[in-house]
Every structure is written in C-alpha cells, then in structure tokens.
Amino acid sequence: MTDREAKFEAMLQAIQQEYHTTLEKMEKLKAEDKTKTATYRHLLGDKLMLQNILTRYKTYGLLDEKGERR
C-alpha cells in the first residue's frame, strides 16, 4: 500500500468513527427528549455531511453497500 492509499484509508476510518460517534450522541439526546436543542441540530448537520462523504465512497466503489471496505 502506498503512502497515499494509507492516508485515504486513515481518512475513511476517521470519517466512519466520527459518523458512529455522532449517531451515538444523537441517540443519547433523543432518549433525553432533546431533539429540538441546538446541539442536536448541529449533530444532525454533521451526520448528514458525514453520510454524504460515505455515500461518495460507496459511489466510487471504495465501500460496499453495507459500508465496509472493499
């Protein structure tokens, strides 16, 4: 694996981790009935942005439909 490929893999892993962390934070706020807070809405924006990036990885064949590396 080239240095560049390793950097792409590291980026992908970081984005996936951030996406899952964001989902966990959102679930916690949802359980506390805090879906109308600024924090929740900010997390929702982050989730959508990260989801878009992961969708692009899928579009270009770097992830399968389950979101796993190919």
Secondary structure, 3 states (H helix, E strand, C coil): CCHHHHHHHHHHHHHHHHHHHHHHHHHHHHHCCCCCCHHHHHHHHHHHHHHHHHHHHHHCCCECCCCCEC
